[in-house]
Amino acid sequence: MFQSLPRSPGRINARTMDSSTNAPSEAKSSPPLSALEARVLGCLIEKELTTPEYYPLSLNALVNACNQKSNRHPVIAASAREVEVALDGLRHLRLAGLFAGADSRVAKYKQTLDLVYPMETPDRVVLCELLIRGPQTAGELRGRCERMHPFPDTAAVEASLDRLEKRTAGPLITRLPRMSGQKEGRVAQLLTGAPELSPSAETDQQAAAPIAVELRLPAEVEKRFAALEAEVARMGEQLADLRKELGIS
């Protein structure tokens, strides 16, 4: 179980679909994703492109994808319950959906990023890498995106970054100040809010900081849990009274 922390105060602009025209339209700003929601979304995008035969993903497969040690930074150990809560948050923001196929015996999930942020595959791949591995240079992105989409050169990656940065609805990436000793500056995604820059981040870039998870439940679910807890307490009292009447200690 990870330590729960408050979400970043940053905001990003979202796009939604106009029900009358089925065309993208401007929407109110959406809250930033939690770190685990970003990891889950990135994993769904990745697996759709790298293992389409196993996509959409079951909850178990998605947990394994979030916790895998390769192509991830930081490496985490999220529980099924934590991933499930993150999925609920993404579904609420229309960034993920439940797949109900005729041959599916278990619930499966897919990403629906284009419902909110329409983009081409190269741009989606770049965003995916930033979601699952954190800030990177254009050169690093080119090599790491190869398994999902081949970029002929770094200039092609820069073109995708420019599109993500200059979106009419608001940027989805930001360029970070160049770190000492590095020839290239890094870029970071903004779906989790504006990144916090600190001197320690420059000197300890590769340290795997624990990922913060915020467990959010819809209000109606919270009410149901409260009602269940009250019912369990009432039944416990009735059982205690019955044991007392029967003389059972």
C-alpha positions, 0 to 999 in steps of 0.5 A, a space after each residue: 500500500 502506498 502513502 496517499 498524498 494530495 493531488 497537484 494543484 496544477 490543471 490541464 485543459 480537457 476536450 469533450 465530445 459535443 453530443 449534438 455534433 459529435 465533434 470535439 469541443 472545449 471543456 472545463 479544466 480537468 483535475 490532474 491525474 494521480 501518479 497511479 492513474 497516469 501509470 495505468 493509462 500509459 500501460 493501457 496505451 502501451 499494451 494496445 500497441 505492443 500486445 494487441 492480441 491480449 488487449 483489452 486488458 483484464 485487471 490482473 494483466 493490468 496490475 502486472 503491466 503497472 508493476 513490471 520492472 522493464 520499461 518503467 520508472 519508477 518500479 512500483 508494487 501496486 495492488 489490484 485494489 489500487 489499480 481498480 480505484 485508479 481505473 475508476 478515476 480514469 473512467 470518470 474522466 473518460 480516459 478509460 473504459 470497460 470492454 464487454 466483448 462477447 467472448 470475454 468472461 472477465 472484465 477488461 479495460 481499454 484506454 479512450 484517450 482520444 475521446 478527451 485528447 484526440 491525437 495521432 499515433 506518434 503523439 500518443 506513443 510519445 505521451 505514453 512513454 512519458 507517462 510510464 517512464 517520466 521526463 526524458 530527452 527526445 533522443 531517449 524517447 526515440 529509442 524507447 518508443 521504437 517498440 510501439 512506433 518507429 521514429 525515423 529520426 529525432 526530428 520526428 520525435 521533436 515534431 510530435 513534442 511540438 504538437 503536444 506542446 502547442 495544442 489549441 486546447 492546452 499543452 500536454 507536455 512541458 520542456 524542462 530546464 536542461 540539467 547540468 552535464 546534459 546536452 539535451 533538455 528533457 520533456 515531461 507530461 502535464 496530465 499529472 500537473 506541472 512537474 515540481 523542480 528541485 535541485 535533488 531531482 537533478 542530482 538523483 534523477 535515476 532514484 526510484 521514488 515511491 509513487 504516490 497513490 490517492 484512493 478516490 471513491 465516488 460519493 455513492 460508493 462511500 455512502 454504501 460502505 458507510 451503510 454496510 459498516 453500520 449494518 455489520 455493527 448492528 448485526 454484531 450487537 444482535 449476535 452478542 445479545 443472542 449469545 448472552 441469552 443462550 449463555 454462550 460466553 
